[in-house]
C-alpha cells in the first residue's frame, strides 16, 4: 500500500522560524518532519510513497530519495502558491485510485498511531484527537463511530475532536473522493478548498470510521507555538515510545 504525503506548501504561518525551508523539512531532533513520517510508515510495513511537492520541490525530493530511494515517487503541484490541499490531493487521485494512507506533510506522530489505524476493521479510518476544539482545527462530527461531517466550520460543541491529518482510505473511497475533488476543481474552481471539503461530500455514501489517538503523542505544526510544542513535548514522548 502507498503512503501519500502532501508536502507542497510553503508554511507561511511559521514565519521566520523555518528560514526558507519547506515546512516538511523542518528539523526535529536532527531529522526532518518528512524523515519522521517516512520512518513511522516504514515501521508499519508501508514501503511505497507518493509525495506531492511544490515549494522548493528539489529540496523535498532530494530528502525523500536520500531516505527511501526509488520507493518514493513525486507529483508536482505547479500551483502550490495559489492552491490548497484539495488541489494537491486531486493531482494524486488523477494517477492513484487505490487504497493509501494519507498524511499532511506537517504532522509529527509515532508509528503507534499507524498501528492503531491498522487495527481498525474499517477499510477507511480517520485519526481523531478527541478534545475540545477551537476555530482553527479541522473538526469531525461522529455518529456511532462514523464520521458524518468534517470541516473547520463545524460548531465546536458539535465536534467529537480534531482530525489530525493522518488517515487510511480504501480504493472505493479514493475513487469517490477523486470525483468530488474533480468537481471542486473543474466545476467550482475552488482551488483554495481543503481536501476535507471533498471528503465531506462523500461521507453519506462511504463509511469512514474514526479512531481516537488522543493518548498518543502527535501535533500538526502550523504556528511557531506548535513547533515549540513538537520539540519540547511531542518528540521526546515519541522517542520514549520507540524505545519501549
Beta strands, then each sheet from edge to edge (+ up, - down):
strand 1: 2-7
strand 2: 27-28
strand 3: 31-32
strand 4: 48-53
strand 5: 72-76
strand 6: 100-104
strand 7: 107-109
strand 8: 125-129
strand 9: 139-143
strand 10: 146-151
strand 11: 161-169
strand 12: 209-212
strand 13: 218-220
sheet 1: 5+ 4+ 1+ 6+ 11- 8+ 12+
sheet 2: 5+ 4+ 1+ 6+ 11- 9+ 10-
sheet 3: 2+ 3-
sheet 4: 7+ 13-
end
